């Protein structure tokens, strides 16, 4: 079972360069502007992954009453999922949902 270590911190997005603030209601795990994330965790919040590649958003899936963003690491190729945040760029979320794989 995955352990969740709550780390809600701001950061500078390595993809778009924007300053990303704390989320304040759960852990911030991706940029709300470009939706990219960074491959830093093995289990949520542990910061133990040595990859450190950028996680590119590739798709969306329905999850309970919200959505999960599906990521693929640009460095190692692993896929991950993160729950969409309330302040995410909805236009990018819609674009991801239209992808025809």
C-alpha positions in Angstrom: 0.0 0.0 0.0 1.3 3.5 -0.9 2.0 5.9 1.9 1.0 9.5 1.5 3.4 12.1 3.0 1.6 15.5 2.8 4.0 18.0 1.3 2.3 21.2 0.0 5.0 23.5 -1.2 5.4 26.1 -3.9 8.0 25.7 -6.7 9.2 27.1 -10.0 7.9 25.0 -12.9 10.7 23.6 -14.9 8.5 23.3 -18.0 6.8 26.8 -18.2 8.9 28.8 -15.7 6.0 30.1 -13.7 6.0 30.4 -10.0 3.6 27.9 -8.5 2.1 28.6 -5.1 1.0 26.1 -2.4 -2.4 24.5 -3.0 -3.5 24.9 0.6 -6.1 22.0 0.7 -3.8 19.1 -0.3 -0.3 18.5 -1.6 0.6 20.5 -4.7 2.0 17.9 -7.2 1.9 19.6 -10.6 1.9 23.0 -12.3 -1.6 24.4 -12.7 -0.5 26.5 -15.7 1.0 23.8 -18.0 0.0 20.7 -16.0 3.6 19.3 -16.0 4.9 17.5 -12.9 8.3 16.3 -11.8 9.3 12.6 -11.2 10.5 13.1 -7.6 8.4 10.5 -5.6 8.3 6.7 -5.3 5.4 6.9 -2.9 3.5 10.2 -2.7 5.5 12.9 -0.9 8.6 10.8 -0.1 10.9 12.6 -2.6 13.0 9.4 -3.0 12.9 9.0 -6.7 16.3 9.7 -8.3 14.9 10.1 -11.8 13.9 13.8 -11.5 12.6 13.8 -15.1 9.6 16.0 -16.2 6.3 14.3 -16.2 4.4 15.2 -19.3 0.5 15.2 -19.2 -0.7 12.8 -21.8 -4.3 12.0 -20.9 -7.2 12.4 -18.4 -9.4 9.8 -16.7 -12.5 10.1 -14.6 -11.9 9.5 -10.9 -14.8 9.6 -8.4 -16.2 13.2 -8.7 -13.1 14.6 -10.4 -10.4 13.6 -12.8 -6.8 12.3 -12.8 -4.1 13.6 -15.1 -2.1 10.8 -16.6 1.6 11.5 -17.0 4.5 10.0 -18.8 8.1 10.7 -17.7 10.2 12.3 -20.4 13.3 10.7 -18.9 12.5 7.1 -17.8 9.1 6.5 -19.5 7.1 5.6 -16.4 3.5 6.6 -16.2 1.9 8.2 -13.2 -1.5 9.7 -12.2 -2.3 12.7 -10.1 -5.7 14.1 -9.2 -6.6 17.4 -10.9 -6.4 20.5 -8.7 -9.1 23.1 -8.5 -6.9 25.8 -10.0 -5.7 23.7 -13.0 -5.8 25.2 -16.5 -9.2 23.9 -17.6 -8.5 24.6 -21.3 -5.5 22.2 -21.1 -7.6 19.7 -19.2 -10.2 19.8 -22.0 -7.5 19.5 -24.7 -6.2 16.4 -23.0 -9.7 14.9 -22.8 -10.0 15.3 -26.6 -6.8 13.4 -27.4 -7.5 10.5 -29.7 -4.9 7.8 -28.9 
